[in-house]
Amino acid sequence: MSPEIVLTLRILGITLSCFDREGAVTFKIEKKGDLATLTLDGNVTIEHVAEIKDLLSQALFEFSKTVVCLDKIERIDLSGIQLFCAANRSFENSNKELSITGKNDSEGIKQALLEAGFDSLQVCPENLCEKCFWKGDFE
């Protein structure tokens, strides 16, 4: 059994959490005014989407703009892709902004998006969002 470290702090109205266990995702939240930056590292997979969903829900409630940095993601599965699609829809419906950076920096993300058929998207496949941040060229 691998060691597990769980740390949660409440500072300046935002919860900073870190889960460190084998194959897990770790994350850091930085707050600057009305902007939250969520940096993820590790795997965004079904085992961890509930934790990430909670962070995104908190950011939606507390900030008008949230940036998610994915450049350190090793792996993402379809549940992770769907989580960010749903988060994008929630932010748009609340007139708040969600953006993703680093999707082209991670081979794991590029491969998952190609396998899920997102390589040729130009608009939201379900026409539910004004923008789809998965669309485009992944080369």
Secondary structure, DSSP 8 states (H G I E B T S, - for coil): ----EEEEEEETTEEEEEEE-TT-EEEEEEEETTEEEEEEEEEESTTTHHHHHHHHHHHHHH-SEEEEEEEEEEEE-HHHHHHHHHHHHHHHHTT-EEEEE-TTT-HHHHHHHHHTT-TT-SS-TTS-SS--TT-S---
